[in-house]
Amino acid sequence: RIRSDVGAADVVIHLPKGSFLRSLKLDLVPEKVKAVRARVEKHFVSGMGVDRVWREITECLQSMFRDWAKVSAEVYGHRLAITSDEIGRQCAEQAGDTERASRPSRRRSGGSRTQGDSAS
């Protein structure tokens, strides 16, 4: 929200780069994805749309992560150590989609690719 109100340059005044970097706990991502999958399975019976719900959650997580990576790169000049593709692979792994989970990551050089400009 700060970014849209005052611009990217002023974001670092409100959230210094050091605080931002300390808040990144990317090593916890696989654990958190696993926890979300367990909750989905708890609330949905196998034939009652678990896969459809999980696909939607995966797409949402990937979209949010692309936006976060964009802000990270544009505001702090920091490239995240994990990509939205890797988030998708971790979600696929939790869903038992071994074909997608085993695909190599499509690493991008020179920043992150985003869809639209919804983060600004």
ZINOR-V831633 format. One record per backbone hydrogen bond with DSSP energy under -1.0 kcal/mol. CO is the residue of the C=O (numbers start at 1). NH is the residue of the N-H. If there is no record, write none. Layout:
# ZINOR-V831633
co=CO nh=NH
co=CO nh=NH
This chain:
# ZINOR-V831633
co=1 nh=5
co=2 nh=6
co=3 nh=7
co=8 nh=11
co=10 nh=14
co=11 nh=15
co=16 nh=20
co=17 nh=21
co=18 nh=22
co=19 nh=23
co=25 nh=28
co=26 nh=29
co=28 nh=32
co=29 nh=33
co=30 nh=34
co=31 nh=35
co=32 nh=36
co=33 nh=37
co=34 nh=38
co=35 nh=39
co=36 nh=40
co=37 nh=41
co=38 nh=42
co=39 nh=43
co=40 nh=44
co=45 nh=48
co=49 nh=53
co=50 nh=54
co=51 nh=55
co=52 nh=56
co=53 nh=57
co=54 nh=58
co=55 nh=59
co=56 nh=60
co=57 nh=61
co=58 nh=62
co=59 nh=63
co=60 nh=64
co=61 nh=65
co=62 nh=66
co=63 nh=67
co=64 nh=68
co=65 nh=69
co=66 nh=70
co=67 nh=71
co=68 nh=72
co=69 nh=73
co=70 nh=74
co=71 nh=75
co=72 nh=76
co=72 nh=78
co=83 nh=87
co=84 nh=88
co=85 nh=89
co=86 nh=90
co=87 nh=91
co=88 nh=92
co=89 nh=93
co=90 nh=94
co=91 nh=95
co=92 nh=97
co=96 nh=98
co=97 nh=101
co=98 nh=102
co=100 nh=103
co=105 nh=107
co=117 nh=120
